[in-house]
Amino acid sequence: QFNQTGRWLTMADSFSRRGNTGEAVGIIRAGIKQHPEDAGLWVGLGNALVDHAGMLTPAAEFAFTRARTLAPKHPAPLFFRGLALARSGKREEALTLWRQALALTPPSTSYRPMIVGGIAVLEGRGEALPGLAPPPQP
């Protein structure tokens, strides 16, 4: 959890779930205009751009990099960029980022098992996670 990201990401998610991925990107961009230093919004923008394009784009890379710059010790920018890489078939690159994210994640954190599970999947030791399925094509 970051600070003011919740409402922007919730609104964007509602549009994205209905297939309006362009609107989702626009909503998050509006949030970033108000809160340009919010790493959570930059992660959300990266995710929304990946969903909209169906792949990792230079704009999404920029968003994940900006999030990492703003929150260098938070695992979310690494994890979600890794997820985008995994969805794009770049498993080794994704593994590298997820291992870095795991190193930043305290043992008691609620989302740590998701990172561990993702690493197991990419290493061929686990079952596929829903987030690793490629995005639906329009």
N, C-alpha and C positions, 0 to 999 in steps of 0.2 A: 504494500500500500504506500502510495505517495500522499501528497496533501490534497490539492483541489481537483485531482483528476477524475474522481468518481462520477460526477454529474455529466461531464463531457463524454467520458468513455461509455457511460450507460446509454446516453442518447445516441451516440455513434453505433453502439452495438445493436440497438433496436432497428436502426436503418439497415445495417449490414445483414442482419438476420432476415430481412425482407428482400434482400438482393440489391439494395440501394447502396452499393459500396462507395460510389462517388460522393453521395451525400454524407456518408460516414467520414470520409476523408475531409470534407468541407467542415463538418462540425468540429473535428479535432483541430483543424487549422484555426478555426475561430477561437478555440480554447487556448491555443498556443499564442495567438495575438494578445490575449489578456494575461497569459502566464508563460512568457517565453523561456523562463528558467525552470520549468516543471519537467523533470526527467520522465515522469509517468506519461505525460501527454506526448512526449517525443517517441517513447516506446509504442504508445497507442497509434501514433501516426505511422510509424514503420509497419506495424501490423496491418493497419487499414490499407496502406499502399500496396502491401503484398497481396492482401485479399482482393483488392480492386484489379490489380494487374495479373494476378494468378501466378506471380513469380517475384523473386527478389529483384528490385529495380535499383538504379543509382539513387533515386530519391528516397527509397526505403533505407538503403545503406546509409545515406546522409542522416536520416532521422535516428537510426540506431546509434550511429557514431555520436551524434549530438547528445543523445540520452546518456551514453557512456561517459562523455565529457562532463556532464552535469552531475552524474552519480557514479563515480568510478569504483566505489566499493559496494554497489548494489548489484545483485546477480541478474536482475530483470533485463537490462539491455543485452547482456551476453546470451541469456537464455532465449529471448525472443528472436534475436538475430540468428542464433543457432537453429531455432525452429524453422525460420524462413529458409535457411540453407538446407536443412534436412528435407523440407517439402520440395526444394528445388533439385534434390538428388545429390547434394554435396555433403554426404554423410561424414567424411573425415574432417572437413572444416567445421561441421556442426558439433562433432564429438569434441574437438579442441575447445570450442567456446563453452560447451556444456560442462566440461571438466573444470574450466576456469570459473564458471558460475557456481559449480558445486563447492569449489574451494572458498568462495565468498559467502556461502550459505551456512549459518550456524546449525549444529546438529538438531536442535529442538524446533526449527522452523517448520511450519505446517506444509510448505510447498517443497521441502527437501526431497521427499519420496518421489515427487513428480520428476525432478531432475535426475535422481538416481535411476528411476524407471526408464526415462528417455535415453540415458546413457546405455542401459542394458539392451534396449531395443536396437540402438544403432550399432552396438557391438554384436548383435545377433543372439543375445542371451535372454530376450524377453518377447512378449507379445506386442503387436503393433498398438500404439496409442492413437486415440482419435485425432489428436493434433498433428500427427505425422501423415495423415492422408492428404493427398494433393487437394488444393481448393477446387471447388466445382467450376467447370468452364461455362461461360455464358452461352 
